[in-house]
């Protein structure tokens, strides 16, 4: 199993309840082996988190390194004042030198106006970062009452929803049943591969949003079906590599490409690189499972915009009917051109 530290990217548009959620997570004992990087320049810096917390008056915290606080819950909090990659490297080196407590996962909070795509792509371009950290999931908070309006008017809110693995619908008590239903329908149209959950006043089981990606730490094995959230069988293929196409929504398209057999990764990786180079501007996310002849186990692949991520070997996992498939999430992307590129090799 991949031994790199799993990273949860927590984002959400301004006012969507991300700060409240983060506050509750910081004080949850289940987060004791988790480090959290908080954007000090955003709306949810450490000072505000603690100032807004009714619990903070009774919880002792310990400053153990520059910009780093250890809560009594065991959660390690680091404020982001430099580049994100610098902060991640610094945390890892302090962990290695035992200057901070051992942590087994990382949560990164972004500003409400952040486009998560470039953040993920920048991290993938950092050799030290990609060697010690891996993306687990993108978690996005969406306001039940104002989410529809924000997605329609703010491109950042639309992109956040499009690339999410988990969508957390917040403040349901402030919205009508009709608003909630319409929001869920729109979110499903934008990103049918993401799970949707309701969160009330920031209360959530941390295990609902951490360790929910490619690897299921409860069972100590890979869970690609959950990660892809795309069917592995039972589909109807017409033209090679195609499936019944879902309508695009607000110029955001999500589709799955099923690949022919056999496959050789040493040949196919150049196809992924060319895809990223040609369609990177429109490529919000790519996730895939490949059954290849030149690897001892299936490979999980991932890319954001122009940057492909190194493949992950899924040791100990296989399918009864091995099917290679890639999920594409794009904005204004040429679907047929992508399908042709992936299947004509």
Buried (B, 14 or more C-beta within 10 A) or exposed (E): BBEBBBBBBBBBBBBBBBBBBBBBBBBBEBBBEBBBBBBBEBBBBBEBBBEEBEEBEEEEBEEEBEBBBBBEBBBBBBBBEEEBBEBBBBBBEBBEEEBBBEBBBBBBBBBBBBBBBBBBBBBBEBEEBBEBBBBBBBBBBBBBBBBBEBBEEBEBBBBBBBBBBBBBBBBBEEBEEEBBEBBBEBBBBBBBBBBBBBBEEBEBEBEBBBBBBBBBBEEEEBBBEBBBBBEBEEBEEEEEBBBEEEEBBBEBBBBBBBBEEEBEBEEBBEBBBEBBEBBBEBBBBBBBBBBBEEBEBBBBBBBBBBBBBEBBBBBEBEEEEBBBBBBBBBBEBBBEEBBBBBBEB
